[in-house]
Amino acid sequence: DGTIELEAGLHVSEVNEALGLAIPEEEDFQTLAGFVLAELGRFPKPGEKFQHGKAQFAVVEASDRRVLRVCVRLSA
């Protein structure tokens, strides 16, 4: 259904290549978790969502200090 759950420790370049996304790779982060933190500007709670380009990102699992798993839903 265009939805995939990913480990948040994956490198942004791997996520971009696998899903055909355009997450910035020249920023102050290298991982999907870092991208989520940069977009939200804080540590998120599970269930928080945001849109970036053609994808919606939802935090599936997070602790007080880390984003652990992220669900990515691709728009048509």
C-alpha positions in Angstrom: 0.0 0.0 0.0 3.0 2.3 -0.4 3.9 2.1 3.3 7.2 0.9 4.7 8.6 0.8 8.2 12.3 1.5 8.6 14.9 1.5 11.3 15.6 5.1 12.1 19.4 4.5 12.1 19.5 4.0 8.3 21.5 6.5 6.4 19.5 9.1 4.4 21.2 8.2 1.2 20.0 4.6 1.6 16.5 5.7 2.3 16.5 8.1 -0.7 17.9 5.4 -3.0 15.5 2.6 -1.8 12.3 4.8 -1.9 13.1 7.3 -4.6 12.9 10.2 -2.1 14.8 13.5 -2.0 15.7 13.9 1.7 18.5 16.5 1.9 21.8 14.8 2.3 24.0 17.9 2.8 22.4 18.9 6.1 23.6 18.4 9.7 22.2 14.8 9.9 23.1 11.5 8.3 20.4 9.2 9.4 16.6 9.0 9.1 16.3 9.7 12.8 18.4 12.9 12.4 16.1 14.0 9.6 13.0 13.4 11.7 14.6 15.4 14.6 15.6 18.2 12.2 12.1 18.4 10.7 10.3 18.5 14.0 12.8 20.5 16.0 12.4 18.3 19.1 12.3 14.7 20.2 8.9 13.3 18.9 6.5 11.0 20.5 5.3 7.8 18.7 2.5 8.6 16.3 3.7 12.1 15.4 3.6 12.7 11.6 4.9 15.2 9.1 4.9 15.5 5.3 8.1 16.0 3.2 7.9 16.0 -0.5 5.9 13.0 -1.8 6.1 11.1 1.5 4.5 11.2 4.9 6.7 10.2 7.9 5.3 8.8 11.1 7.3 8.0 14.2 6.5 4.4 15.1 8.9 4.0 18.1 10.9 6.5 20.1 12.4 6.9 23.5 13.1 10.1 25.4 16.4 10.4 23.6 16.1 8.5 20.3 13.9 7.9 17.3 14.0 4.1 16.7 11.5 3.3 13.9 9.8 5.4 11.3 7.0 4.5 8.9 7.1 6.2 5.5 4.0 6.4 3.3 4.6 7.3 -0.3 2.0 9.4 -2.1 1.1 8.7 -5.7 
